[in-house]
Amino acid sequence: MSVDRAAAPRFDLPEPDALTRPYWDAAAEGLLLLRRCGGCGRAHHYPREFCPYCWSENVGWERASGAATLYTWSVVHRNDLPPFGSRVPYVAAVVDLAEGPRMMTEVVECAPDALRVGMGLTVAFRGGEEAGGTAVPVFRPRG
């Protein structure tokens, strides 16, 4: 029995919905968006219909600077889900965005032994044409 790879699910691509569509459309254009609360003024990530701090529904999109600092990371040496297995080892990370929120992501273009807590990072995007136009934010060392 052969496996149809084209029909296999993609675990590395999002399934946008009405709320997150602007986020993924912006990512496809190389822009990182956040949601900011009009009530308390705090930014948050991941996109939600309400503010996770004050519960206000007065939230809107804003363009993020793309600057971040590394909070923590783990080097993944084994992952059986396609297409992650072909990417190992890779760096799964949590970064602090300049605007305040923390974000789970991947650090690219950096040897794992060069990573340091607090190092400056900048957003980059994986995907595009090879992912059907979908792009996912990742981060690389700044400068």
Phi, psi and omega in degrees: 000126179266153180256128178279099182297328180295329181270352181294141180295148177259110181277351182261002181242144181284164171244089183301147173236186184302321181289316188270352181308314178301324179298310183288327175295319178295318179300321178297338178262006178083025180239140176257125178251152173232167171255138177235140181276131176281347179276299183260348177084000183274143176272152176215158176212131022274161182299130177224161180279352182219163178281127180285354181262314183241358177071011177294146174266004179273071181238149180216170180277146171214150179283129177274156180291333184091356178273143180207166171236147181285125179265310177200166180202167174215137177271121181267120181257345179214131175206118185273353180279132177287142003262014185299326181302327179280353182258350184293147352283148174223164185253107171276135188216163169240129181239152172263114178289150181303331182279354176122315184292156171264148184219134172279140186197198174228142174261129182238166176059036180207129176294138181306325181285353177267353181289141178218139174303133179087357180293147180284137180229160175225149183289145172222175182226135176256142176120229182088227186301317182290349179246028178068026179092352179276136178235142182241131179290133172229174181230149178229163179302140178285142175080000000 
